[in-house]
Amino acid sequence: MTAQTDNEQTQIKADRHKERQQKLKQGVDAKIAAAQEEKGILLVLTGNGKGKSTSGFGTVARAVGHGKKAAVVQFIKGTWECGERNLLEGAGVAFHVMGTGFTWETQDKEKDTAAALLAWEVAEQLLQDESIDCVMLDELTYMVSYHYLDVERVLTALRNRPPMQHVIITGRACHRAIIELADTVSEVQPLKHAFEAGIKAQQGFDY
């Protein structure tokens, strides 16, 4: 009798689980059916946590894997070796690196502003090129927050890009106007970071 009751309870739980999953599937299917518009997506990856650029490069790799054409502009990354760049350049992704390093290294606002403008001019060209399916603007947010680039100039280029071109913007403290324009925004928040425990950045993992 007890065994039969246990079996009945197990079946009841299984039926309830199936019912919940069916309702979940119906909701997902309805959203998929409603999402029929195709357009270029503006993705912002911001927040203080680690992994924003890495996530962006993953999306670039996905695009390339589907035969799409992609390009990357790296702001403030400097001239040191970048594992993602090594890999993606070999897959035909064009990289344009600002090359002055972080602003606390140069401590020269005039030089940084000039370098940012040169890099942004390249970005504007990419944002007008219909042959480029995906553009990644790595660490662009700093250029706006440090006032090296005018936010309205950035917004104009983003708004006027080819309709099907995807754009990925990474960096901390993204300007609220860019966030409002974006289609998708993900905020990466830190819980722990090895650097804060005195562990140095390591090749093949951190860069």
Backbone hydrogen bonds in HBPLUS format (Angstrom, degrees):
<---DONOR---> <-ACCEPTOR-->    atom                        ^
c    i                          cat <-CA-CA->   ^        H-A-AA   ^      H-
h    n   atom  resd res      DA  || num        DHA   H-A  angle D-A-AA Bond
n    s   type  num  typ     dist DA aas  dist angle  dist       angle   num
A0005-THR N   A0001-MET O   3.00 MM   4  6.26 156.9  2.05 146.7 153.0     1
A0006-ASP N   A0002-THR O   2.87 MM   4  6.15 159.3  1.91 152.4 158.2     2
A0007-ASN N   A0003-ALA O   2.92 MM   4  6.16 155.3  1.98 145.5 152.5     3
A0008-GLU N   A0004-GLN O   2.89 MM   4  6.15 152.2  1.96 146.9 154.7     4
A0009-GLN N   A0005-THR O   2.90 MM   4  6.17 157.5  1.95 151.3 157.1     5
A0010-THR N   A0006-ASP O   2.89 MM   4  6.11 154.5  1.95 147.1 154.6     6
A0011-GLN N   A0007-ASN O   2.95 MM   4  6.18 154.1  2.02 144.4 151.2     7
A0012-ILE N   A0008-GLU O   2.88 MM   4  6.14 154.3  1.94 147.3 154.7     8
A0013-LYS N   A0009-GLN O   2.96 MM   4  6.19 161.0  2.00 148.8 153.2     9
A0014-ALA N   A0010-THR O   2.95 MM   4  6.18 153.2  2.03 143.4 151.3    10
A0015-ASP N   A0011-GLN O   2.83 MM   4  6.05 155.6  1.89 149.4 155.9    11
A0016-ARG N   A0012-ILE O   2.92 MM   4  6.16 157.6  1.98 148.6 154.6    12
A0017-HIS N   A0013-LYS O   2.90 MM   4  6.09 156.2  1.96 145.8 152.6    13
A0018-LYS N   A0014-ALA O   2.95 MM   4  6.15 158.7  1.99 145.8 151.6    14
A0019-GLU N   A0015-ASP O   2.92 MM   4  6.14 154.0  1.99 145.5 152.7    15
A0020-ARG N   A0016-ARG O   2.93 MM   4  6.20 158.4  1.98 148.9 154.2    16
A0021-GLN N   A0017-HIS O   2.94 MM   4  6.17 161.4  1.98 151.8 157.0    17
A0022-GLN N   A0018-LYS O   2.87 MM   4  6.05 149.6  1.97 145.3 153.9    18
A0023-LYS N   A0019-GLU O   3.04 MM   4  6.29 156.4  2.10 146.7 152.2    19
A0024-LEU N   A0020-ARG O   2.93 MM   4  6.19 155.2  2.00 146.1 153.6    20
A0025-LYS N   A0021-GLN O   2.84 MM   4  6.05 159.1  1.88 147.1 152.5    21
A0026-GLN N   A0022-GLN O   2.92 MM   4  6.13 153.8  1.99 144.4 151.7    22
A0027-GLY N   A0023-LYS O   3.03 MM   4  6.31 154.4  2.10 145.8 152.0    23
A0028-VAL N   A0024-LEU O   2.99 MM   4  6.30 159.8  2.03 152.1 157.5    24
A0029-ASP N   A0025-LYS O   2.78 MM   4  5.91 166.8  1.80 154.4 158.6    25
A0030-ALA N   A0026-GLN O   2.96 MM   4  6.09 149.9  2.05 141.2 149.1    26
A0031-LYS N   A0027-GLY O   3.13 MM   4  6.40 152.3  2.21 143.5 150.3    27
A0032-ILE N   A0028-VAL O   2.94 MM   4  6.23 158.3  1.99 153.5 159.8    28
A0033-ALA N   A0029-ASP O   2.91 MM   4  6.10 155.6  1.97 146.0 152.7    29
A0034-ALA N   A0030-ALA O   3.01 MM   4  6.18 143.5  2.14 139.3 148.9    30
A0035-ALA N   A0031-LYS O   3.01 MM   4  6.15 134.9  2.22 142.6 153.8    31
A0040-GLY N   A0163-PRO O   2.68 MM 123  5.64 152.8  1.75 156.3 146.7    32
A0167-VAL N   A0041-ILE O   2.85 MM 126  6.30 162.5  1.88 157.4 161.0    33
A0183-ASP N   A0042-LEU O   2.92 MM 141  5.28 149.7  2.01 136.1 146.1    34
A0184-THR N   A0042-LEU O   3.20 MM 142  6.48 167.1  2.22 154.3 154.5    35
A0043-LEU N   A0167-VAL O   2.80 MM 124  6.12 171.0  1.80 170.1 170.1    36
A0169-ILE N   A0043-LEU O   2.82 MM 126  6.22 161.4  1.85 163.3 169.8    37
A0044-VAL N   A0184-THR O   2.89 MM 140  6.31 160.5  1.92 155.6 162.0    38
A0186-SER N   A0044-VAL O   2.89 MM 142  6.31 164.2  1.91 166.3 170.6    39
A0045-LEU N   A0169-ILE O   2.80 MM 124  6.17 165.0  1.82 167.2 172.1    40
A0171-GLY N   A0045-LEU O   3.14 MM 126  6.61 128.9  2.41 165.1 166.7    41
A0046-THR N   A0186-SER O   2.92 MM 140  6.29 161.5  1.95 165.8 170.0    42
A0188-VAL N   A0046-THR O   2.68 MM 142  6.09 163.6  1.70 156.1 155.3    43
A0049-GLY N   A0188-VAL O   2.79 MM 139  4.82 156.0  1.84 134.6 127.9    44
A0055-SER N   A0051-GLY O   2.93 MM   4  5.97 152.6  2.01 141.5 148.0    45
A0056-GLY N   A0052-LYS O   3.01 MM   4  6.32 158.5  2.05 147.6 153.8    46
A0057-PHE N   A0053-SER O   2.82 MM   4  6.12 158.7  1.86 157.0 162.5    47
A0058-GLY N   A0054-THR O   3.01 MM   4  6.23 143.0  2.15 138.7 148.9    48
A0058-GLY N   A0055-SER O   3.10 MM   3  5.01 119.8  2.48  91.5 106.9    49
A0059-THR N   A0055-SER O   3.14 MM   4  6.54 146.1  2.26 146.3 154.5    50
A0059-THR N   A0056-GLY O   3.10 MM   3  5.18 121.6  2.45  96.2 110.2    51
A0060-VAL N   A0056-GLY O   3.03 MM   4  6.41 153.2  2.10 147.2 155.0    52
A0061-ALA N   A0057-PHE O   2.84 MM   4  6.10 159.9  1.88 149.2 154.5    53
A0062-ARG N   A0058-GLY O   2.96 MM   4  6.21 147.6  2.07 139.4 148.3    54
A0063-ALA N   A0059-THR O   3.00 MM   4  6.31 157.6  2.05 148.1 153.3    55
A0064-VAL N   A0060-VAL O   2.96 MM   4  6.30 164.2  1.98 155.9 159.8    56
A0065-GLY N   A0061-ALA O   2.86 MM   4  6.02 151.5  1.94 145.0 153.5    57
A0066-HIS N   A0062-ARG O   3.17 MM   4  6.50 127.2  2.47 139.6 152.1    58
A0066-HIS N   A0063-ALA O   3.03 MM   3  5.27 141.3  2.19 101.2 112.4    59
A0068-LYS N   A0063-ALA O   2.93 MM   5  5.16 156.9  1.99 148.0 141.9    60
A0067-GLY N   A0064-VAL O   2.89 MM   3  5.01 158.3  1.94 112.8 114.8    61
A0133-ASP N   A0069-LYS O   2.79 MM  64  5.28 134.9  1.99 135.8 149.7    62
A0134-CYS N   A0069-LYS O   3.19 MM  65  6.56 146.6  2.30 149.6 154.4    63
A0071-ALA N   A0134-CYS O   2.99 MM  63  6.52 147.1  2.10 157.9 168.0    64
A0136-MET N   A0071-ALA O   2.94 MM  65  6.40 160.5  1.98 153.8 160.3    65
A0072-VAL N   A0094-ALA O   2.81 MM  22  6.20 161.9  1.85 166.4 172.0    66
A0096-HIS N   A0072-VAL O   2.85 MM  24  6.25 142.4  1.99 151.1 163.2    67
A0073-VAL N   A0136-MET O   2.86 MM  63  6.25 164.4  1.89 170.4 175.7    68
A0138-ASP N   A0073-VAL O   2.87 MM  65  6.10 137.6  2.05 155.8 167.7    69
A0074-GLN N   A0096-HIS O   2.82 MM  22  6.18 157.2  1.87 151.1 158.8    70
A0098-MET N   A0074-GLN O   2.82 MM  24  6.04 170.2  1.83 175.6 173.7    71
A0075-PHE N   A0138-ASP O   2.94 MM  63  5.95 172.7  1.95 160.6 162.9    72
A0086-ASN N   A0082-CYS O   2.96 MM   4  6.29 158.6  2.01 155.7 162.0    73
A0083-GLY N   A0207-TYR O   2.90 MM 124  5.94 170.9  1.91 146.6 147.7    74
A0087-LEU N   A0083-GLY O   3.11 MM   4  6.38 155.9  2.17 148.1 153.5    75
A0088-LEU N   A0084-GLU O   2.84 MM   4  5.99 177.3  1.84 159.6 160.4    76
A0089-GLU N   A0085-ARG O   2.90 MM   4  5.66 161.5  1.93 146.0 151.1    77
A0091-ALA N   A0088-LEU O   2.91 MM   3  4.89 139.6  2.07  96.0 108.6    78
A0093-VAL N   A0088-LEU O   3.01 MM   5  5.45 164.8  2.03 144.9 141.0    79
A0092-GLY N   A0089-GLU O   3.02 MM   3  5.10 160.5  2.06 108.3 110.7    80
A0105-GLU N   A0102-PHE O   2.83 MM   3  5.37 154.5  1.89 114.8 123.6    81
A0106-THR N   A0102-PHE O   3.29 MM   4  6.78 152.6  2.37 151.2 158.5    82
A0107-GLN N   A0103-THR O   2.88 MM   4  5.70 162.6  1.91 147.6 153.6    83
A0112-ASP N   A0108-ASP O   2.93 MM   4  6.18 163.8  1.95 156.7 161.9    84
A0113-THR N   A0109-LYS O   2.80 MM   4  5.90 160.7  1.84 151.8 156.9    85
A0114-ALA N   A0110-GLU O   3.08 MM   4  6.24 161.8  2.12 145.0 149.6    86
A0115-ALA N   A0111-LYS O   3.00 MM   4  6.22 158.2  2.05 147.8 154.0    87
A0116-ALA N   A0112-ASP O   2.83 MM   4  6.02 156.5  1.88 149.8 156.6    88
A0117-LEU N   A0113-THR O   2.97 MM   4  6.18 156.8  2.02 149.5 155.1    89
A0118-LEU N   A0114-ALA O   3.10 MM   4  6.35 155.7  2.16 145.2 151.3    90
A0119-ALA N   A0115-ALA O   3.01 MM   4  6.26 162.3  2.04 150.0 154.7    91
A0120-TRP N   A0116-ALA O   2.82 MM   4  6.00 152.8  1.89 146.2 154.7    92
A0121-GLU N   A0117-LEU O   2.93 MM   4  6.12 145.8  2.04 143.7 152.0    93
A0122-VAL N   A0118-LEU O   3.33 MM   4  6.70 148.8  2.43 141.6 148.6    94
A0123-ALA N   A0119-ALA O   3.03 MM   4  6.40 154.8  2.09 144.0 151.5    95
A0124-GLU N   A0120-TRP O   2.77 MM   4  6.07 155.7  1.83 153.0 158.9    96
A0125-GLN N   A0121-GLU O   3.18 MM   4  6.41 150.6  2.27 139.2 146.2    97
A0126-LEU N   A0122-VAL O   3.05 MM   4  6.43 155.7  2.11 150.4 157.0    98
A0127-LEU N   A0123-ALA O   2.86 MM   4  6.11 151.7  1.94 150.6 159.2    99
A0128-GLN N   A0125-GLN O   3.16 MM   3  5.24 157.3  2.21 101.6 108.0   100
A0129-ASP N   A0126-LEU O   3.12 MM   3  5.07 161.1  2.15 104.4 110.2   101
A0132-ILE N   A0129-ASP O   3.16 MM   3  5.75 164.1  2.19 116.1 120.8   102
A0166-HIS N   A0133-ASP O   2.87 MM  33  6.12 168.7  1.88 156.3 152.4   103
A0135-VAL N   A0166-HIS O   2.87 MM  31  6.30 158.4  1.92 150.8 156.4   104
A0168-ILE N   A0135-VAL O   2.82 MM  33  6.27 155.5  1.87 154.5 160.7   105
A0137-LEU N   A0168-ILE O   2.70 MM  31  5.99 171.2  1.71 177.1 179.6   106
A0170-THR N   A0137-LEU O   3.29 MM  33  6.58 161.9  2.32 144.0 143.1   107
A0143-MET N   A0140-LEU O   2.92 MM   3  5.39 125.9  2.22 111.4 125.1   108
A0145-SER N   A0141-THR O   2.96 MM   4  6.23 170.1  1.97 155.6 158.5   109
A0146-TYR N   A0142-TYR O   2.84 MM   4  5.82 150.3  1.93 149.9 156.0   110
A0148-TYR N   A0143-MET O   2.86 MM   5  5.09 137.3  2.05 151.1 163.4   111
A0149-LEU N   A0143-MET O   2.98 MM   6  5.58 146.0  2.10 139.9 136.5   112
A0147-HIS N   A0144-VAL O   2.98 MM   3  4.94 153.9  2.05 102.8 110.8   113
A0153-ARG N   A0150-ASP O   3.09 MM   3  5.39 123.7  2.42 103.7 117.4   114
A0154-VAL N   A0150-ASP O   3.18 MM   4  6.56 155.3  2.24 150.7 157.9   115
A0155-LEU N   A0151-VAL O   2.87 MM   4  6.12 163.4  1.89 152.7 157.0   116
A0156-THR N   A0152-GLU O   2.93 MM   4  6.03 158.2  1.98 145.4 151.0   117
A0157-ALA N   A0153-ARG O   3.21 MM   4  6.42 161.1  2.25 144.5 148.5   118
A0158-LEU N   A0154-VAL O   3.05 MM   4  6.32 156.8  2.10 150.6 157.3   119
A0159-ARG N   A0155-LEU O   2.87 MM   4  6.05 160.0  1.91 152.8 158.2   120
A0160-ASN N   A0156-THR O   3.03 MM   4  6.09 152.7  2.11 146.9 153.8   121
A0165-GLN N   A0162-PRO O   3.05 MM   3  5.40 168.6  2.07 121.0 124.1   122
A0178-ILE N   A0175-HIS O   3.04 MM   3  5.49 128.4  2.32 109.2 121.8   123
A0179-ILE N   A0175-HIS O   3.11 MM   4  6.47 157.8  2.16 151.9 158.8   124
A0180-GLU N   A0176-ARG O   2.89 MM   4  6.10 154.6  1.96 146.0 152.5   125
A0181-LEU N   A0177-ALA O   3.14 MM   4  6.29 144.7  2.27 134.5 143.2   126
A0182-ALA N   A0178-ILE O   2.98 MM   4  6.11 141.2  2.13 145.0 155.4   127
A0196-GLU N   A0193-HIS O   3.06 MM   3  5.63 132.7  2.30 113.3 124.0   128
A0197-ALA N   A0194-ALA O   2.92 MM   3  5.21 145.3  2.04 105.7 116.7   129
A0199-ILE N   A0194-ALA O   3.13 MM   5  5.36 161.0  2.17 138.5 135.6   130
A0198-GLY N   A0195-PHE O   2.96 MM   3  5.11 158.0  2.01 111.2 113.3   131
A0205-PHE N   A0202-GLN O   3.13 MM   3  5.74 157.0  2.19 132.5 135.4   132
A0206-ASP N   A0202-GLN O   2.81 MM   4  5.36 167.4  1.83 162.2 165.2   133
